[in-house]
């Protein structure tokens, strides 16, 4: 099994690198300040690691319409998972 580059996208939000390792997806995002990535649904679980900076992460329950907002910051020298 090898790490495989699937796609690279550069747009006004920043840079996105999409990779796979067998059936595992590994994606890297370098997002510009105040950019919005999202507005879509994932039918599977996702793990996020923040290397630098902070994000405002919003999740929405599609049944109850309830939103949960989290602010997640990376600490220098420590990745947030």
ABEGO torsion letter per residue (X at the ends): XBBBBABBBBBAAEBBBBBBBEABBBBBBBBBBGBBBEGBBBABBBBBBBABEBBBBBBBBAAAGBBBBBBBBBBBGBBBX
